[in-house]
Amino acid sequence: KGENGTQFVHTLNGSGLAVGRTLIAVLENYQQADGSVVVPDALRPYMGGLEVIPANGG
């Protein structure tokens, strides 16, 4: 519980949102021609500042 008896919402296994669909949407919209994926600005703090996920094998 937080201040004033506020209760915080928790999710288990991503049950609060469609994690798979969200991830696929990011991959589809930010994938480059060479197969790499540009990490959106809003997600970079959660990815340790990573800007690009390189293509596998390429």
PDB file of N, CA, C and O in Angstrom:
ATOM      1  N   LYS A   1       0.831  -1.192   0.000  1.00  0.00           N
ATOM      2  CA  LYS A   1       0.000   0.000   0.000  1.00  0.00           C
ATOM      3  C   LYS A   1       0.869   1.247   0.000  1.00  0.00           C
ATOM      4  O   LYS A   1       1.937   1.292   0.611  1.00  0.00           O
ATOM      5  N   GLY A   2       0.384   2.244  -0.695  1.00  0.00           N
ATOM      6  CA  GLY A   2       1.090   3.511  -0.751  1.00  0.00           C
ATOM      7  C   GLY A   2       0.506   4.493   0.245  1.00  0.00           C
ATOM      8  O   GLY A   2      -0.150   4.106   1.212  1.00  0.00           O
ATOM      9  N   GLU A   3       0.753   5.759  -0.003  1.00  0.00           N
ATOM     10  CA  GLU A   3       0.223   6.801   0.867  1.00  0.00           C
ATOM     11  C   GLU A   3      -1.295   6.818   0.791  1.00  0.00           C
ATOM     12  O   GLU A   3      -1.876   6.490  -0.244  1.00  0.00           O
ATOM     13  N   ASN A   4      -1.926   7.196   1.873  1.00  0.00           N
ATOM     14  CA  ASN A   4      -3.387   7.316   1.943  1.00  0.00           C
ATOM     15  C   ASN A   4      -4.097   6.011   1.621  1.00  0.00           C
ATOM     16  O   ASN A   4      -5.243   6.030   1.172  1.00  0.00           O
ATOM     17  N   GLY A   5      -3.435   4.872   1.843  1.00  0.00           N
ATOM     18  CA  GLY A   5      -4.076   3.583   1.600  1.00  0.00           C
ATOM     19  C   GLY A   5      -4.194   3.206   0.137  1.00  0.00           C
ATOM     20  O   GLY A   5      -4.922   2.273  -0.205  1.00  0.00           O
ATOM     21  N   THR A   6      -3.489   3.916  -0.731  1.00  0.00           N
ATOM     22  CA  THR A   6      -3.527   3.609  -2.160  1.00  0.00           C
ATOM     23  C   THR A   6      -2.934   2.233  -2.403  1.00  0.00           C
ATOM     24  O   THR A   6      -1.888   1.900  -1.845  1.00  0.00           O
ATOM     25  N   GLN A   7      -3.592   1.431  -3.233  1.00  0.00           N
ATOM     26  CA  GLN A   7      -3.059   0.125  -3.591  1.00  0.00           C
ATOM     27  C   GLN A   7      -2.558   0.177  -5.021  1.00  0.00           C
ATOM     28  O   GLN A   7      -3.179   0.796  -5.884  1.00  0.00           O
ATOM     29  N   PHE A   8      -1.434  -0.473  -5.267  1.00  0.00           N
ATOM     30  CA  PHE A   8      -0.824  -0.458  -6.578  1.00  0.00           C
ATOM     31  C   PHE A   8      -1.206  -1.702  -7.365  1.00  0.00           C
ATOM     32  O   PHE A   8      -1.327  -2.793  -6.807  1.00  0.00           O
ATOM     33  N   VAL A   9      -1.392  -1.526  -8.650  1.00  0.00           N
ATOM     34  CA  VAL A   9      -1.744  -2.629  -9.531  1.00  0.00           C
ATOM     35  C   VAL A   9      -0.490  -3.437  -9.840  1.00  0.00           C
ATOM     36  O   VAL A   9       0.578  -2.870 -10.072  1.00  0.00           O
ATOM     37  N   HIS A  10      -0.619  -4.751  -9.845  1.00  0.00           N
ATOM     38  CA  HIS A  10       0.488  -5.642 -10.199  1.00  0.00           C
ATOM     39  C   HIS A  10       0.012  -6.569 -11.304  1.00  0.00           C
ATOM     40  O   HIS A  10      -1.168  -6.917 -11.363  1.00  0.00           O
ATOM     41  N   THR A  11       0.906  -6.962 -12.163  1.00  0.00           N
ATOM     42  CA  THR A  11       0.559  -7.946 -13.188  1.00  0.00           C
ATOM     43  C   THR A  11       1.417  -9.180 -12.985  1.00  0.00           C
ATOM     44  O   THR A  11       2.540  -9.092 -12.488  1.00  0.00           O
ATOM     45  N   LEU A  12       0.892 -10.310 -13.366  1.00  0.00           N
ATOM     46  CA  LEU A  12       1.621 -11.563 -13.293  1.00  0.00           C
ATOM     47  C   LEU A  12       1.720 -12.107 -14.704  1.00  0.00           C
ATOM     48  O   LEU A  12       0.702 -12.332 -15.357  1.00  0.00           O
ATOM     49  N   ASN A  13       2.927 -12.318 -15.173  1.00  0.00           N
ATOM     50  CA  ASN A  13       3.148 -12.830 -16.524  1.00  0.00           C
ATOM     51  C   ASN A  13       2.542 -11.923 -17.595  1.00  0.00           C
ATOM     52  O   ASN A  13       2.088 -12.408 -18.631  1.00  0.00           O
ATOM     53  N   GLY A  14       2.532 -10.623 -17.356  1.00  0.00           N
ATOM     54  CA  GLY A  14       2.028  -9.682 -18.346  1.00  0.00           C
ATOM     55  C   GLY A  14       0.532  -9.753 -18.554  1.00  0.00           C
ATOM     56  O   GLY A  14       0.045  -9.398 -19.628  1.00  0.00           O
ATOM     57  N   SER A  15      -0.206 -10.198 -17.562  1.00  0.00           N
ATOM     58  CA  SER A  15      -1.643 -10.394 -17.739  1.00  0.00           C
ATOM     59  C   SER A  15      -2.415  -9.094 -17.932  1.00  0.00           C
ATOM     60  O   SER A  15      -3.586  -9.128 -18.309  1.00  0.00           O
ATOM     61  N   GLY A  16      -1.782  -7.950 -17.681  1.00  0.00           N
ATOM     62  CA  GLY A  16      -2.464  -6.676 -17.832  1.00  0.00           C
ATOM     63  C   GLY A  16      -2.448  -6.128 -19.248  1.00  0.00           C
ATOM     64  O   GLY A  16      -3.177  -5.184 -19.553  1.00  0.00           O
ATOM     65  N   LEU A  17      -1.627  -6.706 -20.119  1.00  0.00           N
ATOM     66  CA  LEU A  17      -1.563  -6.251 -21.501  1.00  0.00           C
ATOM     67  C   LEU A  17      -1.075  -7.391 -22.384  1.00  0.00           C
ATOM     68  O   LEU A  17      -0.532  -8.385 -21.903  1.00  0.00           O
ATOM     69  N   ALA A  18      -1.276  -7.228 -23.658  1.00  0.00           N
ATOM     70  CA  ALA A  18      -0.857  -8.251 -24.622  1.00  0.00           C
ATOM     71  C   ALA A  18       0.623  -8.051 -24.934  1.00  0.00           C
ATOM     72  O   ALA A  18       0.967  -7.399 -25.920  1.00  0.00           O
ATOM     73  N   VAL A  19       1.486  -8.601 -24.108  1.00  0.00           N
ATOM     74  CA  VAL A  19       2.927  -8.382 -24.234  1.00  0.00           C
ATOM     75  C   VAL A  19       3.439  -8.837 -25.594  1.00  0.00           C
ATOM     76  O   VAL A  19       4.204  -8.123 -26.243  1.00  0.00           O
ATOM     77  N   GLY A  20       3.024 -10.008 -26.022  1.00  0.00           N
ATOM     78  CA  GLY A  20       3.482 -10.531 -27.310  1.00  0.00           C
ATOM     79  C   GLY A  20       3.125  -9.622 -28.466  1.00  0.00           C
ATOM     80  O   GLY A  20       3.960  -9.345 -29.327  1.00  0.00           O
ATOM     81  N   ARG A  21       1.896  -9.159 -28.489  1.00  0.00           N
ATOM     82  CA  ARG A  21       1.453  -8.270 -29.575  1.00  0.00           C
ATOM     83  C   ARG A  21       2.189  -6.936 -29.536  1.00  0.00           C
ATOM     84  O   ARG A  21       2.534  -6.374 -30.575  1.00  0.00           O
ATOM     85  N   THR A  22       2.423  -6.440 -28.335  1.00  0.00           N
ATOM     86  CA  THR A  22       3.135  -5.176 -28.192  1.00  0.00           C
ATOM     87  C   THR A  22       4.567  -5.302 -28.703  1.00  0.00           C
ATOM     88  O   THR A  22       5.055  -4.424 -29.414  1.00  0.00           O
ATOM     89  N   LEU A  23       5.237  -6.389 -28.342  1.00  0.00           N
ATOM     90  CA  LEU A  23       6.603  -6.618 -28.802  1.00  0.00           C
ATOM     91  C   LEU A  23       6.660  -6.754 -30.318  1.00  0.00           C
ATOM     92  O   LEU A  23       7.538  -6.176 -30.959  1.00  0.00           O
ATOM     93  N   ILE A  24       5.741  -7.506 -30.892  1.00  0.00           N
ATOM     94  CA  ILE A  24       5.710  -7.685 -32.345  1.00  0.00           C
ATOM     95  C   ILE A  24       5.469  -6.349 -33.045  1.00  0.00           C
ATOM     96  O   ILE A  24       6.076  -6.080 -34.082  1.00  0.00           O
ATOM     97  N   ALA A  25       4.594  -5.510 -32.494  1.00  0.00           N
ATOM     98  CA  ALA A  25       4.330  -4.200 -33.100  1.00  0.00           C
ATOM     99  C   ALA A  25       5.594  -3.340 -33.123  1.00  0.00           C
ATOM    100  O   ALA A  25       5.869  -2.664 -34.115  1.00  0.00           O
ATOM    101  N   VAL A  26       6.359  -3.366 -32.036  1.00  0.00           N
ATOM    102  CA  VAL A  26       7.615  -2.606 -31.998  1.00  0.00           C
ATOM    103  C   VAL A  26       8.588  -3.155 -33.031  1.00  0.00           C
ATOM    104  O   VAL A  26       9.198  -2.391 -33.779  1.00  0.00           O
ATOM    105  N   LEU A  27       8.736  -4.475 -33.078  1.00  0.00           N
ATOM    106  CA  LEU A  27       9.667  -5.083 -34.033  1.00  0.00           C
ATOM    107  C   LEU A  27       9.282  -4.767 -35.471  1.00  0.00           C
ATOM    108  O   LEU A  27      10.143  -4.426 -36.283  1.00  0.00           O
ATOM    109  N   GLU A  28       7.996  -4.878 -35.794  1.00  0.00           N
ATOM    110  CA  GLU A  28       7.544  -4.623 -37.166  1.00  0.00           C
ATOM    111  C   GLU A  28       7.747  -3.172 -37.576  1.00  0.00           C
ATOM    112  O   GLU A  28       8.085  -2.891 -38.726  1.00  0.00           O
ATOM    113  N   ASN A  29       7.544  -2.259 -36.649  1.00  0.00           N
ATOM    114  CA  ASN A  29       7.611  -0.842 -36.993  1.00  0.00           C
ATOM    115  C   ASN A  29       9.012  -0.250 -36.951  1.00  0.00           C
ATOM    116  O   ASN A  29       9.255   0.799 -37.549  1.00  0.00           O
ATOM    117  N   TYR A  30       9.931  -0.899 -36.261  1.00  0.00           N
ATOM    118  CA  TYR A  30      11.277  -0.349 -36.124  1.00  0.00           C
ATOM    119  C   TYR A  30      12.354  -1.208 -36.767  1.00  0.00           C
ATOM    120  O   TYR A  30      13.539  -0.904 -36.632  1.00  0.00           O
ATOM    121  N   GLN A  31      11.971  -2.280 -37.466  1.00  0.00           N
ATOM    122  CA  GLN A  31      12.961  -3.119 -38.135  1.00  0.00           C
ATOM    123  C   GLN A  31      13.486  -2.411 -39.378  1.00  0.00           C
ATOM    124  O   GLN A  31      12.725  -1.807 -40.134  1.00  0.00           O
ATOM    125  N   GLN A  32      14.798  -2.494 -39.576  1.00  0.00           N
ATOM    126  CA  GLN A  32      15.461  -1.877 -40.716  1.00  0.00           C
ATOM    127  C   GLN A  32      15.642  -2.902 -41.833  1.00  0.00           C
ATOM    128  O   GLN A  32      15.435  -4.097 -41.622  1.00  0.00           O
ATOM    129  N   ALA A  33      16.025  -2.440 -43.007  1.00  0.00           N
ATOM    130  CA  ALA A  33      16.191  -3.314 -44.175  1.00  0.00           C
ATOM    131  C   ALA A  33      17.219  -4.414 -43.935  1.00  0.00           C
ATOM    132  O   ALA A  33      17.101  -5.504 -44.495  1.00  0.00           O
ATOM    133  N   ASP A  34      18.228  -4.140 -43.108  1.00  0.00           N
ATOM    134  CA  ASP A  34      19.264  -5.147 -42.846  1.00  0.00           C
ATOM    135  C   ASP A  34      18.874  -6.130 -41.744  1.00  0.00           C
ATOM    136  O   ASP A  34      19.653  -7.020 -41.404  1.00  0.00           O
ATOM    137  N   GLY A  35      17.679  -5.975 -41.186  1.00  0.00           N
ATOM    138  CA  GLY A  35      17.197  -6.882 -40.151  1.00  0.00           C
ATOM    139  C   GLY A  35      17.408  -6.376 -38.738  1.00  0.00           C
ATOM    140  O   GLY A  35      16.866  -6.944 -37.790  1.00  0.00           O
ATOM    141  N   SER A  36      18.190  -5.315 -38.584  1.00  0.00           N
ATOM    142  CA  SER A  36      18.389  -4.746 -37.249  1.00  0.00           C
ATOM    143  C   SER A  36      17.113  -4.020 -36.815  1.00  0.00           C
ATOM    144  O   SER A  36      16.250  -3.711 -37.636  1.00  0.00           O
ATOM    145  N   VAL A  37      17.011  -3.756 -35.517  1.00  0.00           N
ATOM    146  CA  VAL A  37      15.835  -3.069 -34.981  1.00  0.00           C
ATOM    147  C   VAL A  37      16.307  -1.855 -34.193  1.00  0.00           C
ATOM    148  O   VAL A  37      17.126  -1.978 -33.282  1.00  0.00           O
ATOM    149  N   VAL A  38      15.789  -0.687 -34.545  1.00  0.00           N
ATOM    150  CA  VAL A  38      16.089   0.539 -33.812  1.00  0.00           C
ATOM    151  C   VAL A  38      15.205   0.553 -32.564  1.00  0.00           C
ATOM    152  O   VAL A  38      13.987   0.405 -32.659  1.00  0.00           O
ATOM    153  N   VAL A  39      15.819   0.732 -31.406  1.00  0.00           N
ATOM    154  CA  VAL A  39      15.063   0.783 -30.157  1.00  0.00           C
ATOM    155  C   VAL A  39      14.426   2.163 -30.046  1.00  0.00           C
ATOM    156  O   VAL A  39      15.132   3.169 -30.106  1.00  0.00           O
ATOM    157  N   PRO A  40      13.098   2.232 -29.884  1.00  0.00           N
ATOM    158  CA  PRO A  40      12.436   3.535 -29.759  1.00  0.00           C
ATOM    159  C   PRO A  40      12.991   4.326 -28.567  1.00  0.00           C
ATOM    160  O   PRO A  40      13.376   3.749 -27.550  1.00  0.00           O
ATOM    161  N   ASP A  41      13.023   5.641 -28.709  1.00  0.00           N
ATOM    162  CA  ASP A  41      13.556   6.513 -27.657  1.00  0.00           C
ATOM    163  C   ASP A  41      12.929   6.222 -26.295  1.00  0.00           C
ATOM    164  O   ASP A  41      13.629   6.210 -25.282  1.00  0.00           O
ATOM    165  N   ALA A  42      11.624   5.989 -26.263  1.00  0.00           N
ATOM    166  CA  ALA A  42      10.925   5.770 -25.000  1.00  0.00           C
ATOM    167  C   ALA A  42      11.350   4.484 -24.303  1.00  0.00           C
ATOM    168  O   ALA A  42      11.194   4.362 -23.088  1.00  0.00           O
ATOM    169  N   LEU A  43      11.886   3.522 -25.052  1.00  0.00           N
ATOM    170  CA  LEU A  43      12.286   2.242 -24.461  1.00  0.00           C
ATOM    171  C   LEU A  43      13.773   2.164 -24.125  1.00  0.00           C
ATOM    172  O   LEU A  43      14.195   1.256 -23.410  1.00  0.00           O
ATOM    173  N   ARG A  44      14.555   3.088 -24.621  1.00  0.00           N
ATOM    174  CA  ARG A  44      16.012   3.027 -24.419  1.00  0.00           C
ATOM    175  C   ARG A  44      16.439   3.020 -22.954  1.00  0.00           C
ATOM    176  O   ARG A  44      17.372   2.295 -22.611  1.00  0.00           O
ATOM    177  N   PRO A  45      15.798   3.795 -22.070  1.00  0.00           N
ATOM    178  CA  PRO A  45      16.201   3.727 -20.659  1.00  0.00           C
ATOM    179  C   PRO A  45      16.015   2.327 -20.059  1.00  0.00           C
ATOM    180  O   PRO A  45      16.740   1.946 -19.141  1.00  0.00           O
ATOM    181  N   TYR A  46      15.063   1.577 -20.566  1.00  0.00           N
ATOM    182  CA  TYR A  46      14.805   0.226 -20.065  1.00  0.00           C
ATOM    183  C   TYR A  46      15.688  -0.819 -20.743  1.00  0.00           C
ATOM    184  O   TYR A  46      15.718  -1.979 -20.333  1.00  0.00           O
ATOM    185  N   MET A  47      16.399  -0.399 -21.776  1.00  0.00           N
ATOM    186  CA  MET A  47      17.283  -1.297 -22.527  1.00  0.00           C
ATOM    187  C   MET A  47      18.751  -0.936 -22.288  1.00  0.00           C
ATOM    188  O   MET A  47      19.617  -1.276 -23.094  1.00  0.00           O
ATOM    189  N   GLY A  48      19.024  -0.255 -21.193  1.00  0.00           N
ATOM    190  CA  GLY A  48      20.394   0.112 -20.864  1.00  0.00           C
ATOM    191  C   GLY A  48      21.009   1.090 -21.842  1.00  0.00           C
ATOM    192  O   GLY A  48      22.230   1.120 -22.003  1.00  0.00           O
ATOM    193  N   GLY A  49      20.179   1.896 -22.502  1.00  0.00           N
ATOM    194  CA  GLY A  49      20.678   2.880 -23.457  1.00  0.00           C
ATOM    195  C   GLY A  49      20.944   2.319 -24.842  1.00  0.00           C
ATOM    196  O   GLY A  49      21.429   3.036 -25.718  1.00  0.00           O
ATOM    197  N   LEU A  50      20.634   1.048 -25.051  1.00  0.00           N
ATOM    198  CA  LEU A  50      20.854   0.404 -26.351  1.00  0.00           C
ATOM    199  C   LEU A  50      20.048   1.118 -27.428  1.00  0.00           C
ATOM    200  O   LEU A  50      18.850   1.344 -27.255  1.00  0.00           O
ATOM    201  N   GLU A  51      20.688   1.473 -28.531  1.00  0.00           N
ATOM    202  CA  GLU A  51      20.018   2.191 -29.610  1.00  0.00           C
ATOM    203  C   GLU A  51      19.581   1.276 -30.739  1.00  0.00           C
ATOM    204  O   GLU A  51      18.543   1.511 -31.358  1.00  0.00           O
ATOM    205  N   VAL A  52      20.360   0.234 -31.017  1.00  0.00           N
ATOM    206  CA  VAL A  52      20.049  -0.677 -32.125  1.00  0.00           C
ATOM    207  C   VAL A  52      20.282  -2.115 -31.675  1.00  0.00           C
ATOM    208  O   VAL A  52      21.294  -2.424 -31.046  1.00  0.00           O
ATOM    209  N   ILE A  53      19.333  -2.988 -32.005  1.00  0.00           N
ATOM    210  CA  ILE A  53      19.510  -4.422 -31.795  1.00  0.00           C
ATOM    211  C   ILE A  53      19.980  -4.973 -33.132  1.00  0.00           C
ATOM    212  O   ILE A  53      19.229  -4.938 -34.106  1.00  0.00           O
ATOM    213  N   PRO A  54      21.207  -5.482 -33.200  1.00  0.00           N
ATOM    214  CA  PRO A  54      21.738  -5.938 -34.489  1.00  0.00           C
ATOM    215  C   PRO A  54      21.014  -7.173 -35.009  1.00  0.00           C
ATOM    216  O   PRO A  54      20.461  -7.964 -34.244  1.00  0.00           O
ATOM    217  N   ALA A  55      21.033  -7.316 -36.330  1.00  0.00           N
ATOM    218  CA  ALA A  55      20.437  -8.493 -36.964  1.00  0.00           C
ATOM    219  C   ALA A  55      21.266  -9.718 -36.612  1.00  0.00           C
ATOM    220  O   ALA A  55      22.485  -9.625 -36.467  1.00  0.00           O
ATOM    221  N   ASN A  56      20.623 -10.845 -36.477  1.00  0.00           N
ATOM    222  CA  ASN A  56      21.315 -12.093 -36.167  1.00  0.00           C
ATOM    223  C   ASN A  56      22.056 -12.591 -37.403  1.00  0.00           C
ATOM    224  O   ASN A  56      21.443 -12.847 -38.440  1.00  0.00           O
ATOM    225  N   GLY A  57      23.340 -12.723 -37.293  1.00  0.00           N
ATOM    226  CA  GLY A  57      24.129 -13.256 -38.393  1.00  0.00           C
ATOM    227  C   GLY A  57      24.396 -12.271 -39.507  1.00  0.00           C
ATOM    228  O   GLY A  57      24.891 -12.651 -40.568  1.00  0.00           O
ATOM    229  N   GLY A  58      24.077 -11.014 -39.280  1.00  0.00           N
ATOM    230  CA  GLY A  58      24.277 -10.235 -40.403  1.00  0.00           C
ATOM    231  C   GLY A  58      24.749  -8.909 -40.490  1.00  0.00           C
ATOM    232  O   GLY A  58      24.866  -8.366 -41.589  1.00  0.00           O
TER     233      GLY A  58
END
